């Protein structure tokens, strides 16, 4: 079949698809790519460094050094129904392509039937014995039909090419679903850790405010504080306590999200729990070359496969306007009973060769060809748009990480300063040296700074995951074997294959 396909492809009408070249770009941002602040924020601020030209690891999430996260990602990849649906879609497309390949061969069918006939005038049928004015007899027929449509213009070759491209596109859709799932698990786990950090910071503030309220109540009992100051502090404590229920709700919903991503019902909550101490910020961040990005990003490869399929459909539309040859042959036997079916003299056969060509169809086929050509132009534009978006995603992630380094440095400094200020005000309040307004301001400043520091730290982790996702997530090129999970998770060798569709 492969030799036949190659022979036919030489005269297949329509454009021959050639994979578009990688964009002529040296980088993702203008000028030299500067790494984030490499740890100059002090011992409390971890540094990061961009490694240009490095490849993304297949298990990129392991860079966060979190065993619970590694377990949850593997569990999600094994159980998530969206990945299972994507696998089934590949099989659907593959079987459709195999079914289309069957048209390279002659189509053979057979039938056998028997019929009872009633003859009003038996004299008109001499071979039939008659006993009266009417006669009834049975006619048994066995027939074998062979038909073949030579693929003169490569219409079937192009149809198979289109379905192969659809299969390839579904594979890249699986890659995209895998990348989306693993990225969502990582970012959702980081968000859970952020919420736990915000809850912990809020509880620290609540503890401090309760302590201050106790101080004011003692001072009130000694006549050293006013009732208004006590009520103001009590109100500040109540406001801080009001922050906890919304955070608890978000945390519970985040747990539900992680459980769903792991392919489990919400009642079967996952065992893993995350806080910021479970994550280590990756120090060296790979930034693959632009030419590698179009190979690695599944959405870009899916857009390329879509363009390939659209190109093949142009050839199908052109072939529909050209002469078509049909060869068919029928052979069989007919007799008055089954026992005589294969007796000498009962056989028959017919051989037919025909050619058809549309002469006038109201420009239907012409317009279908033009529609296919326009669809190819659309697919080409969509491919270019996808490449532009891919470069934008990487650039956005790089810019975000550069800004995150400055933001975390400022957030840590703000929290440390606010805590030191609150400690001083707390001592001054015990000595009766400050009024209640200064206390409230110090408390609010520290609460805000503590929450912002947690959020900024989580944002930096999430933006790191976003960079891995923007670069394509490290799916090994050629990882198309039935054990793709082991291949993608780095547990199996990567098969050798070409990196671009030809």
Order of alpha helices (4+ residues) and beta strands (2+ residues): alpha-beta-alpha-alpha-beta-beta-alpha-alpha-beta-alpha-alpha-beta-beta-alpha-alpha-alpha
